[in-house]
Amino acid sequence: MILKEISYCEYRNTNQHWKLNDCGFKHFNFIVGKNATGKSRTISLIHNLSKIISGERTEIYNDGATKFVLEETIEEKTNTWTYLLDIQDQKVTSETLEYNGNIILKRDSKGDGEVYYESVGKSLEIRLPTDQLAISKYQDEIQQPATNKFTNWARDLTRLNFGSDLGQNIFLTEEHYAKALSSNKPNNNSIIESYVVGYNMFGEDFDIAIKSDMKKLGYNIKDVNSGRAQLNPNSIESRIFALHTVEEELGFNNVQINLSQGMYRALATIILINFRFFRKEPTTILIDDIGEGLDFERSSALVKILLEKSTQSELQIIMTSNDKFIMNTIPLEHWIILKRKAQTVTAYNHENSKEKFDNFKFIGLSNFDFFSMELFEKDFL
């Protein structure tokens, strides 16, 4: 299952108005745009809405109209979910979920509506408070399997802020380490926990994949492991658990906090991507500012790894960057170009502007030129 399209509009008829026109996606997506165009805002929008839909975030936003379209293909059959949500003054004014063109959930501004129940083969009436979403309340795996699939996608969606520390200073207590050994869900805010869960589920193959991908990035590590963190060489054994690597040229366990910022960011991304790759379940991963803090060769190599993982699995990756070298690494067919006029953002990609994208190939310029030449952008788009 992948996010196929999103549209959004908030604070209508006010000076805070912001609108994202139909933005289409496929399995691998690279969002580009000039500063203040809406790249990070789009990533945040998808992430925040997913947490509201899943019920992980109970407080809804103040004002906004949303359209989510999801797709999955199973044995050449395509299933489609279309979710429409309108909120005004922190109250839901309308909410609808369609599955393959059939309405399976709807409600009005009074909270009255209906939800489809599988066991009776029809929709039953519902009533709920106007500050709550119906979709997060009715997601029973047996009675509402289609709704359940939609909310599971939202719950499993992952966001990585590549420019942040990605939990480099977060460790595990003995209690949390023991819980991680019996868990099957990674913690995006704790890479050590995600690694422990992944190794426990997938074993040595998980380590091999991580070491192989890190070597492609120029980090020659011969081991990755988790264990007690010796944060102070003169102290007694710590009761804190951390992630360690053993680099070939160093030959000793190097605790996560001592890794360079760039190396740790790369390692964190590789661990989380491989976890989802090994799990073999459809997942959407958002990565903001991919390659931040890495040099040209490593950032380009990381993008190639992500593209390879996405094309070989059910992983959907949506990432942003304004890095020149990354732009020149990713084929234009994966680009989403955001252009903002006043408070409205429009997305251009190979699907909605195929002829224009294809014509650019004959000009002989680099992908970055496509992004940076102002006159060309005006004429082209």
C-alpha positions as CSV (number, residue, x, y, z in Angstrom):
1,M,0.0,0.0,0.0
2,I,1.4,3.4,-1.0
3,L,0.3,7.0,-0.7
4,K,-0.9,7.9,-4.2
5,E,-2.1,11.4,-3.8
6,I,-2.6,14.2,-1.2
7,S,-4.4,17.5,-1.4
8,Y,-4.7,19.9,1.5
9,C,-6.0,23.4,2.3
10,E,-6.0,25.1,5.7
11,Y,-7.1,28.4,7.2
12,R,-9.4,29.2,4.3
13,N,-10.3,32.8,3.8
14,T,-7.7,34.1,6.2
15,N,-4.2,35.5,5.9
16,Q,-2.8,32.2,7.1
17,H,-4.3,30.4,4.1
18,W,-2.0,27.6,2.7
19,K,-2.9,25.1,-0.1
20,L,-1.2,22.1,-1.6
21,N,-2.8,21.2,-4.9
22,D,-3.0,17.5,-6.0
23,C,0.4,16.0,-5.3
24,G,0.9,12.6,-6.7
25,F,3.4,9.9,-5.6
26,K,4.8,6.6,-6.6
27,H,7.2,4.1,-4.8
28,F,10.2,6.4,-4.9
29,N,9.8,10.1,-4.7
30,F,12.2,13.1,-4.5
31,I,10.7,16.4,-3.6
32,V,12.6,19.5,-4.6
33,G,11.8,23.2,-4.5
34,K,13.3,26.5,-3.6
35,N,13.5,27.6,0.1
36,A,10.0,28.3,1.6
37,T,8.3,26.4,-1.2
38,G,6.8,23.8,1.1
39,K,9.1,20.7,1.0
40,S,9.4,20.2,4.8
41,R,5.8,21.4,5.3
42,T,4.5,18.7,2.9
43,I,6.5,16.0,4.8
44,S,5.2,17.3,8.1
45,L,1.6,17.4,6.7
46,I,1.7,13.8,5.7
47,H,3.2,12.7,9.0
48,N,0.9,14.7,11.2
49,L,-2.3,13.7,9.3
50,S,-1.2,10.0,9.5
51,K,-0.9,10.2,13.3
52,I,-4.4,11.8,13.6
53,I,-5.9,9.2,11.3
54,S,-4.3,6.3,13.2
55,G,-5.5,7.7,16.5
56,E,-2.0,8.2,17.9
57,R,-2.7,11.9,18.1
58,T,-6.1,12.6,19.7
59,E,-6.2,16.4,19.3
60,I,-7.3,17.4,15.8
61,Y,-6.0,20.6,14.1
62,N,-7.9,23.9,13.9
63,D,-8.9,24.1,10.2
64,G,-8.2,22.1,7.1
65,A,-9.6,20.2,4.2
66,T,-7.7,17.0,3.3
67,K,-7.8,14.4,0.6
68,F,-5.7,11.2,0.9
69,V,-5.6,8.5,-1.8
70,L,-3.9,5.2,-1.1
71,E,-3.4,2.2,-3.5
72,E,-2.3,-1.4,-3.2
73,T,-1.9,-3.9,-6.0
74,I,-2.4,-7.6,-5.2
75,E,-2.1,-10.1,-8.1
76,E,-2.8,-7.5,-10.7
77,K,-5.8,-6.1,-8.8
78,T,-5.6,-2.6,-7.6
79,N,-7.5,-1.5,-4.5
80,T,-8.0,2.2,-3.8
81,W,-8.8,4.1,-0.6
82,T,-10.0,7.8,-0.8
83,Y,-10.3,9.6,2.4
84,L,-11.9,13.1,2.6
85,L,-11.8,15.1,5.8
86,D,-12.9,18.7,6.5
87,I,-12.3,20.4,9.9
88,Q,-13.4,23.9,10.9
89,D,-12.9,25.5,14.3
90,Q,-11.5,22.2,15.7
91,K,-14.7,20.4,14.7
92,V,-15.2,17.7,12.0
93,T,-17.7,19.0,9.5
94,S,-17.5,16.0,7.2
95,E,-15.5,12.8,6.9
96,T,-15.7,10.1,4.2
97,L,-13.8,6.9,3.4
98,E,-14.3,5.2,0.1
99,Y,-12.9,1.8,-0.7
100,N,-12.9,0.9,-4.4
101,G,-15.5,3.5,-5.0
102,N,-17.9,2.3,-2.2
103,I,-18.5,4.5,0.8
104,I,-17.6,2.5,3.9
105,L,-17.5,5.3,6.4
106,K,-19.1,8.8,6.5
107,R,-20.2,11.3,9.1
108,D,-21.5,14.9,9.1
109,S,-21.0,18.0,11.1
110,K,-23.3,16.8,13.9
111,G,-21.3,13.6,14.4
112,D,-24.0,11.4,12.8
113,G,-23.1,9.0,10.1
114,E,-22.6,5.3,9.3
115,V,-19.9,2.7,9.1
116,Y,-19.9,-0.5,7.1
117,Y,-19.9,-3.8,9.2
118,E,-18.6,-6.9,7.5
119,S,-20.6,-9.4,9.6
120,V,-24.0,-7.9,8.6
121,G,-23.0,-6.8,5.1
122,K,-24.3,-3.3,5.5
123,S,-23.6,0.1,7.1
124,L,-24.9,0.8,10.6
125,E,-25.6,4.2,12.1
126,I,-23.0,5.9,14.4
127,R,-22.9,9.0,16.5
128,L,-19.7,10.5,18.0
129,P,-18.4,13.9,19.3
130,T,-17.6,16.5,16.7
131,D,-14.0,16.8,17.8
132,Q,-13.2,13.1,17.1
133,L,-12.5,11.3,13.9
134,A,-14.7,8.3,13.0
135,I,-11.8,6.6,11.2
136,S,-9.7,6.4,14.3
137,K,-12.7,4.9,16.3
138,Y,-13.9,2.3,13.8
139,Q,-11.0,0.2,12.6
140,D,-11.9,-3.3,13.8
141,E,-9.9,-5.9,11.9
142,I,-12.9,-8.2,11.5
143,Q,-15.8,-5.7,11.1
144,Q,-13.9,-3.0,9.2
145,P,-11.0,-4.7,7.5
146,A,-10.6,-2.1,4.7
147,T,-10.6,0.7,7.3
148,N,-8.2,-1.2,9.4
149,K,-5.7,-1.5,6.5
150,F,-5.9,2.3,6.0
151,T,-5.3,3.1,9.6
152,N,-2.5,0.5,9.8
153,W,-0.7,2.3,7.0
154,A,-1.1,5.6,8.9
155,R,0.2,4.0,12.1
156,D,3.2,2.4,10.4
157,L,4.3,5.5,8.5
158,T,7.8,6.6,9.5
159,R,9.4,10.0,9.4
160,L,13.2,10.6,9.6
161,N,14.5,14.1,10.0
162,F,17.9,13.5,8.6
163,G,19.3,16.8,9.8
164,S,18.5,15.9,13.4
165,D,20.5,13.7,15.8
166,L,18.2,10.8,15.1
167,G,18.4,9.6,18.7
168,Q,22.2,9.5,19.0
169,N,22.0,10.5,22.7
170,I,19.2,8.0,23.5
171,F,20.1,4.7,25.3
172,L,18.2,1.9,26.8
173,T,17.8,0.9,30.4
174,E,17.9,-2.8,31.3
175,E,14.1,-2.8,31.5
176,H,13.6,-1.2,28.0
177,Y,16.3,-3.5,26.6
178,A,14.5,-6.6,27.8
179,K,11.2,-5.2,26.3
180,A,12.9,-4.6,23.0
181,L,14.0,-8.2,22.9
182,S,10.3,-9.3,22.8
183,S,9.0,-6.5,20.5
184,N,8.3,-6.5,16.8
185,K,8.0,-2.8,16.3
186,P,11.0,-0.4,15.8
187,N,11.2,2.9,17.7
188,N,12.1,5.7,15.3
189,N,13.2,7.8,18.2
190,S,15.6,5.2,19.5
191,I,17.9,3.6,16.9
192,I,19.4,1.2,19.5
193,E,15.9,-0.1,20.3
194,S,15.1,-0.5,16.6
195,Y,18.4,-2.4,16.1
196,V,17.7,-4.7,19.0
197,V,14.2,-5.5,17.7
198,G,15.5,-6.0,14.2
199,Y,18.3,-8.3,15.2
200,N,16.0,-10.3,17.4
201,M,13.6,-10.8,14.5
202,F,15.9,-11.3,11.6
203,G,19.2,-12.5,13.1
204,E,22.6,-12.4,11.5
205,D,21.2,-11.6,8.0
206,F,20.1,-8.2,9.5
207,D,23.6,-7.4,10.6
208,I,25.1,-8.6,7.2
209,A,22.7,-6.2,5.4
210,I,23.6,-3.3,7.6
211,K,27.4,-3.8,7.3
212,S,27.1,-4.3,3.5
213,D,25.1,-1.0,3.1
214,M,27.5,0.9,5.4
215,K,30.5,-0.3,3.3
216,K,28.7,1.0,0.2
217,L,28.8,4.4,1.9
218,G,32.5,4.1,2.7
219,Y,32.1,3.1,6.3
220,N,34.2,-0.1,6.7
221,I,32.6,-1.6,9.8
222,K,33.2,-5.3,10.5
223,D,30.6,-5.5,13.3
224,V,27.5,-3.8,14.6
225,N,26.0,-4.9,17.9
226,S,24.2,-3.8,21.1
227,G,25.4,-4.1,24.6
228,R,26.3,-2.3,27.8
229,A,27.7,1.2,27.2
230,Q,31.1,1.9,28.8
231,L,30.6,5.7,28.7
232,N,33.5,6.3,31.0
233,P,36.6,4.1,30.7
234,N,37.4,4.5,34.4
235,S,33.9,3.7,35.6
236,I,32.4,0.3,36.5
237,E,30.3,-1.4,33.9
238,S,27.3,0.7,32.9
239,R,23.7,-0.3,33.3
240,I,22.9,1.5,30.1
241,F,22.6,-0.3,26.7
242,A,23.8,1.3,23.5
243,L,24.5,0.6,19.9
244,H,28.2,-0.2,18.9
245,T,30.1,-0.5,15.7
246,V,33.6,-2.0,15.1
247,E,35.4,-0.2,12.3
248,E,38.1,-2.3,10.6
249,E,40.8,0.4,11.1
250,L,39.9,0.8,14.8
251,G,39.2,-2.8,15.9
252,F,37.2,-2.0,19.1
253,N,33.6,-1.4,20.1
254,N,32.7,2.3,19.4
255,V,29.6,3.4,21.3
256,Q,27.0,5.3,19.3
257,I,27.6,8.7,21.1
258,N,31.2,8.7,19.9
259,L,30.3,8.1,16.2
260,S,30.6,11.1,13.9
261,Q,27.3,12.9,13.3
262,G,27.3,11.9,9.6
263,M,28.2,8.3,10.3
264,Y,25.5,8.0,12.9
265,R,22.9,9.5,10.7
266,A,23.8,7.1,7.9
267,L,23.8,4.1,10.3
268,A,20.4,5.1,11.8
269,T,18.8,5.4,8.3
270,I,20.3,2.1,7.2
271,I,19.0,0.3,10.3
272,L,15.5,1.6,9.9
273,I,15.3,1.0,6.2
274,N,16.6,-2.5,6.5
275,F,14.1,-3.3,9.2
276,R,11.3,-2.5,6.9
277,F,12.9,-4.1,4.0
278,F,13.3,-7.4,5.9
279,R,9.8,-7.2,7.3
280,K,8.4,-7.2,3.7
281,E,5.2,-5.2,4.5
282,P,4.0,-2.1,2.7
283,T,5.4,1.0,4.4
284,T,5.8,4.7,3.7
285,I,8.9,6.4,4.9
286,L,9.4,10.1,4.9
287,I,13.0,11.5,4.9
288,D,13.5,15.2,5.2
289,D,16.9,16.8,4.1
290,I,18.4,13.5,3.0
291,G,22.2,13.6,2.9
292,E,22.5,16.5,5.3
293,G,25.9,16.3,6.9
294,L,27.3,13.8,4.4
295,D,29.8,14.5,1.7
296,F,29.0,14.1,-2.0
297,E,30.0,10.5,-2.4
298,R,28.3,9.3,0.7
299,S,25.0,11.2,0.2
300,S,24.9,10.0,-3.5
301,A,25.6,6.4,-2.4
302,L,22.9,6.6,0.3
303,V,20.3,7.7,-2.2
304,K,21.2,4.9,-4.5
305,I,20.7,2.4,-1.7
306,L,17.3,3.8,-0.9
307,L,16.3,3.7,-4.5
308,E,17.4,0.1,-4.8
309,K,15.6,-0.9,-1.6
310,S,12.4,0.8,-2.7
311,T,12.4,-0.9,-6.2
312,Q,13.0,-4.3,-4.7
313,S,10.3,-4.2,-2.0
314,E,7.0,-2.6,-0.9
315,L,8.8,0.3,0.6
316,Q,7.5,3.7,-0.5
317,I,10.1,6.5,0.1
318,I,9.3,10.2,0.0
319,M,12.3,12.4,0.6
320,T,13.4,16.0,0.2
321,S,16.7,17.8,-0.5
322,N,18.1,20.9,-2.2
323,D,21.5,19.3,-2.5
324,K,23.0,19.7,-6.0
325,F,24.8,16.3,-6.0
326,I,21.7,14.4,-4.8
327,M,19.6,16.1,-7.5
328,N,22.1,14.9,-10.2
329,T,22.0,11.4,-8.7
330,I,18.2,10.9,-8.9
331,P,16.6,10.4,-12.3
332,L,14.0,13.0,-13.1
333,E,11.2,10.4,-13.3
334,H,11.3,10.3,-9.5
335,W,11.2,14.1,-9.0
336,I,8.3,16.1,-7.6
337,I,8.9,19.8,-8.2
338,L,7.1,22.2,-5.8
339,K,6.4,25.7,-7.0
340,R,4.7,28.2,-4.8
341,K,2.6,31.2,-6.0
342,A,1.5,33.3,-3.1
343,Q,0.0,30.8,-0.7
344,T,-0.7,28.0,-3.1
345,V,1.8,25.1,-3.8
346,T,1.6,23.1,-7.0
347,A,3.4,19.8,-7.6
348,Y,4.9,18.9,-11.0
349,N,6.1,15.4,-11.8
350,H,6.7,13.0,-14.7
351,E,3.1,11.9,-14.6
352,N,1.3,15.2,-14.8
353,S,3.9,16.9,-17.0
354,K,5.4,14.0,-19.0
355,E,6.0,15.8,-22.2
356,K,7.8,18.6,-20.5
357,F,10.0,16.4,-18.4
358,D,10.9,14.2,-21.4
359,N,11.8,17.2,-23.5
360,F,14.3,18.4,-21.0
361,K,16.4,15.3,-21.6
362,F,17.3,16.6,-25.1
363,I,18.7,19.9,-23.7
364,G,21.8,18.2,-22.3
365,L,21.9,20.0,-19.0
366,S,22.2,18.5,-15.5
367,N,19.2,17.8,-13.3
368,F,20.4,20.7,-11.1
369,D,20.2,23.1,-14.0
370,F,16.6,22.0,-14.4
371,F,16.0,23.1,-10.8
372,S,18.1,26.3,-10.7
373,M,17.6,28.1,-14.0
374,E,14.9,30.7,-13.4
375,L,14.2,31.5,-17.0
376,F,14.0,27.9,-17.9
377,E,11.6,27.1,-15.1
378,K,9.3,29.9,-16.2
379,D,9.3,28.7,-19.8
380,F,9.3,25.0,-19.0
381,L,6.6,24.8,-16.3
